[in-house]
């Protein structure tokens, strides 16, 4: 994973580019505490002014859950406003929406300071924290999604029932996948690979790594692009963790690497180590494993997420690490032949696309940096499926079972001082309130209600 050069753009450049492309409406987007992508739109005639002043948003929106139920969070009621201020560097012209473009926004308080409940500002704080320790982070989320077509009898069914990596599944999805890849190319988002996956109608489309803020923005563009292009084909693309309880779930594994401040040296690489991982890398793993039960509330945050995180399903279910171990929480991804110094990276398995990428990546960085600062030992390497160990063996190794429900993960998050301190009081309290309300709502209903509301949201 090699860093990508960052080039800042100005408001004037964005206005010129949008005008030249015939853009009429520009989406000012954000990802909320329910992990839903929301926003408001500016017309091209007011774009320059709106990029400077932002668009007003009630503070109550960060207390809204994924069912549009407003939660009683202090300071997030009918009184109060913040501004959605777009980042010019995130500007994309949307190839799937006529005369439209979009930017990701920071939530800025009326005193012109980042609002405490802004997820994107939280990630920026963690980026600054890493920079203070001489580190820059590269990342990407490796997404799976399910392609479904309308069915009168059951609502939606998979577009095919082919096998994992099957060319039959490639054929079934060829037209829509070609348009999806084309849409990513039009937005300047590089594709690393593509293949049909294990589940019926399931496909995986890894995108290229990037500086971590751009990686989080790219995850939003991924969700938007896949769903919108599929819609143009009369299909529903769902990134729901477990859209069909009897089929393989959709992951969004987080790959990340740690570089020096100049972006020239991969700090995870050590050719002398048996797994080519540096001491810093082991401490980073230790930092991620220590708060993992609570970190799951950020990386796998939905009620539906916990249908996927089961033993022996290659989704990881126990706190452990290992080289190319796809049942471990953290996998040391072996380097590419001849490019090991720049390609050795780490992968967090317990992540899915129902997360808010700014919270998931920010939480990962906060945990890892704490591990580096305290020189945490990740424990003994796991070279088999940890689910095949006896309970006694797992206890001896310090390997623990994940939370088995959303509410257990949320309780672990609330008790985790490292993550709560990083999030800050305003963001953590609002997030916990929103997610607890979602748990209560879905726990009171049946599986059909759960699947219906997750299927369309993610």
Helices and strands as residue ranges (DSSP letters): H 11-20, E 25-31, E 37-43, G 44-46, H 47-53, E 55-58, G 59-63, E 81-86, G 88-90, E 92-93, E 100-108, H 119-132, E 135-151, E 155-158, H 167-186, E 195-196, E 202-204, E 210-211, H 212-232, E 235-238, E 252-260, H 279-290, H 292-299, H 305-308, E 321-323, E 330-333, H 340-343, E 345-348, H 357-374, G 386-388, H 391-397, H 406-415, H 417-423, H 425-443, H 447-457
